[in-house]
Amino acid sequence: MVRPRAHVLQMEPYRPGKTPEQIQHELGLNELIKLSANENPLGASPRVAEAIQEALCHIHRYPDGACQLLREAVSDFYQLPQDHFVFGNGSDELIHLIGLAYLEAGDEVVMGHPSFVRYEASVQLNQAVLKRVPLTNDYRHDLPAMLAEVSERTKLVYIANPNNPTGTIVYRHELEHFIDLLPDHVLLVLDEAYYEYVDHPDYPNGLDWVRRGAQVLVLRTFSKAYGLAGLRLGYAVARPDLLDPIERVREPYNVNLLAQVAGVAVLRDQAHVARTRELNRQSLEAFQQACEQMGLRVVPSYANFLLIEIGAHCAQVRQRLLQMGVMVRSGEGFGLPHFLRVNTGTPEQNEKFLRALQQALASLK
């Protein structure tokens, strides 16, 4: 009998939940609002459909393995050399590739907990050692505690900024101090998937350290503010020598043709991103005010979602919301069983969620 690697069998496979269509059919719902995956409620820029339509006549051809047109567009947008970018099938693939490129058995990886779960999968796959550092009492990365966990065997440190699932941020002065003290043998990975949503004067732009030539790799994505989650497109930004190992392990055609043309199209429509940011700002304010009126604690968020503390009946509330046609994410999978994570929607969707939440809480009383 052929046996796989033992540590692979110890990994938890990704188990996708039921689709909104399946849930809607099973519960007999006329409508189901999905506020569970941090997607852009406005969708993608209209320019995406136009670009894809033009590209459809070329789908019999392999995509450009170098993503040259997309590379030029992103390079111009950020005013960084073209060799400072690597593109992937979403940030998930890039996290996977970083592990393949940098981790050996016994190497250590430091991350906050809870944070994005795909960091952990990459560590397990490469038989490295994961050091989870609990967040602070206000659900932020505890940088001094993380720094204390760095040893001679530490290879990578992951900081999601804003953090998923909490929406909290690390401030510029904190990150500056942390990077100054980080040993040379450690690569800092700044995951800025929600970068476009942040509106805070002390929020650090990871690319500032890339421009300085620091040992920092920044992850960004087109899935969130740009609305391309279904096409899977992300990118890493760093010095060329830091990206070279990733280029060596990635598949030749890892970004499909339609994702590449869509990425170019959305970069050219920053007005759409501005509308997305403004809608998100208004939605977060509405969520926070309504939750305060309901006596619910929220974690201040700078992303496009909010963590709401429900209490011991959180699972029941989530189920009641689902029965009323609102799909949100339970914090149980993040180690936060008393919390719901809900992403912002359109004004109509937000209003329906808040009404349903109030009814669900009232039904428990």
C-alpha positions, -999 to 999 in steps of 0.1 A, spaced: 0 0 0 13 34 -9 17 56 21 17 94 21 40 115 43 29 110 79 28 147 87 5 153 57 -21 130 73 -20 151 104 -31 182 85 -67 192 85 -79 195 49 -98 226 39 -135 217 41 -156 243 22 -190 250 37 -223 247 19 -228 273 -8 -254 300 -3 -275 283 -30 -275 250 -12 -284 267 21 -311 287 5 -326 256 -10 -324 235 22 -340 262 43 -366 272 17 -354 309 17 -364 333 -9 -333 353 -3 -299 347 15 -276 375 22 -240 364 24 -219 384 49 -195 357 59 -166 358 35 -154 395 36 -164 400 -1 -170 434 -17 -207 441 -17 -203 463 -48 -187 436 -68 -159 443 -92 -155 474 -114 -176 473 -146 -143 475 -165 -136 439 -154 -165 424 -175 -154 445 -205 -118 433 -202 -128 397 -197 -151 398 -227 -123 410 -249 -100 383 -235 -124 354 -241 -112 348 -276 -78 340 -263 -86 315 -236 -74 286 -258 -39 300 -253 -17 297 -222 -15 328 -200 16 349 -198 37 331 -172 54 363 -163 22 383 -159 39 410 -178 10 434 -185 -2 430 -149 34 434 -137 37 467 -156 4 480 -143 12 472 -106 47 485 -110 34 518 -123 8 520 -97 32 517 -68 62 532 -85 84 502 -77 106 482 -101 89 453 -119 112 427 -103 97 436 -69 65 416 -76 55 380 -77 19 370 -86 -2 341 -73 -35 324 -74 -47 345 -45 -27 353 -13 -33 317 -2 -10 303 -29 17 328 -21 16 318 16 19 282 4 49 292 -18 66 311 9 66 280 31 79 258 2 107 284 -5 118 291 30 109 265 55 128 234 64 119 208 90 125 222 125 124 259 114 102 281 135 74 304 125 59 330 148 24 344 144 -3 360 164 -33 340 175 -60 341 163 -49 352 129 -52 340 93 -54 302 94 -35 295 62 -2 304 78 -6 274 100 -12 250 71 20 262 54 40 255 86 26 220 90 32 211 54 69 219 57 73 202 91 82 235 108 74 245 143 46 270 149 47 295 178 13 310 184 14 342 204 -20 352 220 -34 386 210 -36 414 236 -67 420 256 -79 444 230 -74 418 203 -42 433 187 -9 417 179 13 416 209 46 425 192 68 424 223 56 389 231 61 379 195 96 393 195 103 373 227 94 341 209 120 347 181 150 324 184 179 312 163 156 288 146 129 313 136 127 317 99 94 336 94 72 360 113 36 366 100 17 398 109 -17 403 93 -23 441 93 -53 445 96 -56 412 114 -82 386 103 -105 378 121 -103 408 145 -99 438 121 -74 454 145 -41 470 133 -5 474 144 6 510 145 35 525 126 57 532 157 51 497 170 60 481 137 91 503 132 104 492 166 96 456 159 115 456 126 145 473 141 148 445 167 141 416 144 173 395 137 187 393 102 179 356 97 141 363 100 118 372 71 89 394 82 57 387 61 32 416 64 -1 404 51 -20 435 40 -50 419 24 -73 446 38 -49 475 33 -72 495 11 -99 498 38 -77 513 65 -82 549 74 -59 557 104 -31 582 105 -7 558 122 -13 528 100 20 517 84 23 510 47 45 479 45 58 490 11 78 518 29 101 491 43 103 474 9 115 507 -6 141 509 22 154 474 12 144 459 45 139 421 50 102 425 47 77 408 23 43 424 18 12 404 7 -17 421 -10 -47 409 -29 -73 418 -55 -99 397 -37 -112 423 -11 -115 459 -20 -111 452 -58 -138 426 -58 -120 398 -77 -124 370 -51 -137 346 -77 -107 350 -100 -81 344 -73 -53 370 -77 -28 381 -52 8 394 -52 39 396 -30 61 427 -29 97 426 -17 134 428 -28 141 406 -58 165 384 -38 137 376 -14 112 368 -42 137 347 -62 131 315 -41 94 319 -45 97 323 -83 117 290 -83 89 270 -66 58 285 -82 40 268 -111 47 283 -146 11 294 -153 -2 299 -118 -23 330 -127 -49 325 -153 -55 348 -183 -88 362 -171 -74 371 -137 -45 389 -153 -66 411 -175 -91 418 -147 -62 429 -124 -51 455 -150 -87 467 -154 -94 472 -117 -62 491 -111 -74 516 -136 -106 522 -118 -96 537 -85 -130 556 -83 -146 522 -77 -122 515 -49 -130 549 -34 -167 541 -35 -160 507 -18 -140 524 10 -167 550 16 -195 524 17 -174 503 41 -168 533 64 -205 540 66 -213 504 72 -189 499 100 -203 531 117 -238 517 113 -228 483 128 -210 498 157 -238 522 166 -265 495 164 -245 470 184 -239 496 211 -276 502 213 -282 465 216 -256 463 244 -232 443 223 -194 446 225 -176 450 192 -139 450 184 -129 482 166 -122 472 131 -102 488 102 -111 461 77 -144 453 59 -158 432 87 -166 435 124 -162 411 153 -192 411 176 -193 395 210 -226 376 214 -218 354 244 -225 318 252 -255 316 229 -235 327 198 -240 294 179 -278 297 184 -278 333 173 -259 324 141 -284 297 133 -313 320 139 -297 345 115 -293 318 89 -330 309 92 -338 345 86 -317 346 55 -285 362 68 -252 342 66 -224 353 89 -192 336 102 -189 320 136 -157 328 155 -155 292 167 -131 283 140 -108 311 151 -109 301 188 -134 329 195 -167 309 201 -185 338 217 -181 360 186 -196 365 152 -176 379 123 -198 398 98 -186 416 68 -201 449 56 -227 448 29 -249 472 10 -271 496 31 -301 473 24 -281 442 34 -267 459 65 -302 469 76 -316 434 72 -287 420 92 -292 444 121 -329 437 122 -323 400 121 -297 402 148 -320 421 171 -348 396 165 -324 367 171 -313 381 204 -348 388 215 -359 353 207 -333 339 232 -347 361 260 
